[in-house]
C-alpha cells in the first residue's frame, strides 16, 4: 500500500501530489515545496533539495535518513535524488500536477466521444 498527499507550494499559487512508496517515509519529510515561480528566489541546496519539472522539493534529509534501514541502504545513501528516483517521495504520475490533470482530461472524454469518437 502507498500513501499519497497533496501540498501547496510556498507561494500558495500551485500544488503538487506526492506518492510515498510502501509508506516508508512520513509526509513531513517534505520540508518545503517550490513551484517554478517561487523557486526562482530559492538558493538551491543539493544536500536537501531535488529539482524536477521546474519544481524544487526540499526534503528533511536527516529525518529521512532515520528510515534508511527500511529502505535497505545505509544513511549516507539517502540523498534527495535517491528519495525521489526510488519513489519514496515523488510525484503522483510524471509531473507535479499529473493526478489532477489526468482527472480533468478524463472528465472531458464522454463529451468528446459524442462529437469525435476517434479522437
C-alpha positions, 0 to 999 in steps of 0.5 A: 500500500502507498500513501499519497498527499497533496501540498501547496507550494510556498507561494500558495499559487500551485500544488503538487501530489506526492506518492510515498512508496510502501509508506516508508517515509512520513509526509513531513519529510517534505520540508518545503515545496517550490513551484517554478515561480517561487523557486526562482528566489530559492538558493538551491541546496543539493544536500536537501533539495531535488529539482524536477519539472521546474519544481524544487522539493526540499526534503528533511534529509536527516529525518529521512535518513532515520528510515534508511534501514527500511529502505535497505541502504545505509544513511549516507545513501539517502540523498534527495535524488535517491528519495525521489528516483526510488519513489519514496517521495515523488510525484503522483504520475510524471509531473507535479500536477499529473493526478489532477490533470489526468482527472480533468482530461478524463472528465472531458472524454464522454463529451468528446466521444459524442462529437469525435469518437476517434479522437 
